[in-house]
Amino acid sequence: MKTALARTILSWILVVCITTPALSQIPRGNLAPDFKLRNTAKKTVRLSDYEGRPVILVIGTTWCPGCKDQMSELEKISQFLDDKGIPVIDIFIQENAKAVSNYLKGKKLPASFAALLDDGQVHRAYKVYPIPRLLILDGSRRVVQDTLGLDGEELTRILEKLVEQQDPQAPR
């Protein structure tokens, strides 16, 4: 009896773990919800401020191991992001400005990097469950990719194709 109950519980846990990321993803081609958040200097930033160019949107925390790994991958391609003018918006959920500022000290980030503090609206609108969450958006805020993270090489490959699609005259 206990074995059957344990198997049932384990089965449900596996189903939830496997399906939760898929349920929380925004389908490719859908418009990413706009938001209005403050950065660590208390300046208001909106996603719609970035329309007209591709954007990398990261949602996570300072303490999450996967979020730290994703940050390292972004650091690796920082020069590429600067060269292509692709902004990175990193939204920190349940964090304060001091913790985020301390976390970012010494990191080699793109010039257009923005660290924003979520007041709960992004967490709800984007249905953030597992983290880190990484979205690649085109210049119209349409979702190109919504995933739990990408390495620098894969991210660069996707972004190069996106930039080329938006500017066919861009050098290869």
Order of alpha helices (4+ residues) and beta strands (2+ residues): alpha-beta-beta-beta-alpha-alpha-beta-alpha-beta-alpha-beta-beta-alpha
